[in-house]
Amino acid sequence: MNFIDLRSDTVTNPTDKMREAMFKAEVGDDVYGDDPTMKALEEYAAKICDKEAALFVPSGTFGNQLALFTHCNRGNEVLLGEDCHILMHEVGASSVIAGVQLRTIKSHKGEMDSKEIELKIREENIHFPETGLICMENAHSNGRVLSLENMSKIYNIAKEHNIPVHLDGARLFNAAAYLNVESKEITKYCDSVMFCVSKGLCAPIGSLLVGNKDFINKARKKRKLMGGGLRQCGILAAAGIIALKDMTKRVKEDNENAKLLGKELSKIPGIKVNLEDIHINMVFFNIDETGYDKLKFVEELYKKGIKINAEEDGFIRFVTHYWISKKHILYIIESIKEILSK
Ligand SMILES: *Cc1c(COP(=O)(O)O)cnc(C)c1O
């Protein structure tokens, strides 16, 4: 059975064009610097972020944690949003790998107040850790996009205090599509950025960590330390290049499809959708007022060929992507109406 899979955009299989490019990719041992396809991907990734260099990593988590590990010394303090992915969904890695302390900033739907950040930057004092890094997340995993104004305020304060800024841009291109700007308009407010090619861009594996040459050279060595020195990875880079050249142009469709899905869901009695929070390809809603059993909801949709995740923190999340069309959305809506009417 061909499922309609709304669990995440990480479920996207590579396209036929990617598979063909992977099959034909020219490769070499990338730890020796011999893989021309990987070099091409890294150069292109740096270029579209308007930075000097880039490094392929196995996953988004790997890229974020490598950024912390490279920017910071052990015992440094990292300032980041209380609801960000690095804190909430990366298995506590920052305490294991970089050995840093995370200090949270209040999140206003994903945006941090630059004044609060300034207050939390450490002075020199024998009792204090040093503030080693500030992290932002855009698009945010709550489905919203930070404004460029918010990013620029935070970046300027960081620069005044000589602190580097890392951007978790797992869905950077969805954010760029929402803001209707090129990705470099977002990445100019950070010193390093991680983005995923393995999510809505359909590549099977990988993320890129991007920054200046010195930072990427250090990160390359630490990537090896973490076991992420890959050999003939041009096979993966071939798909990544198509992800960045072709697929970034179409993620706005996913954003639009999420809006449509949200709008149609909101018309179903008892379903509550935060329509104004649908900036990218994610729809959060709850079905409390329908009175329908939540586990049964997952099971019934499964029977209709639709895979969804169980509720988390009071919300069900649907994610649109390359393999979800408008036709699928109408079928999803019809299926939900049918399930709830029983
Ligand atoms: C998915 C995601 C990551 C991590 O990516 P993985 O490849 O799943 O490790 C990091 N940050 C954000 C905001 C994400 O959505």
The ligand as a Gaussian input file, in Angstrom:
#p B3LYP/6-31G(d) Opt

LIG

0 1
 C       14.896000      17.922000      12.216000
 C       15.533000      19.027000      12.943000
 C       16.848000      18.914000      13.419000
 C       17.642000      17.627000      13.404000
 O       17.745000      16.961000      12.233000
 P       17.986000      15.364000      12.210000
 O       18.516000      15.172000      10.833000
 O       16.666000      14.737000      12.439000
 O       18.982000      15.024000      13.255000
 C       17.392000      20.015000      14.039000
 N       16.702000      21.145000      14.187000
 C       15.438000      21.298000      13.752000
 C       14.738000      22.603000      13.934000
 C       14.810000      20.235000      13.120000
 O       13.540000      20.374000      12.724000

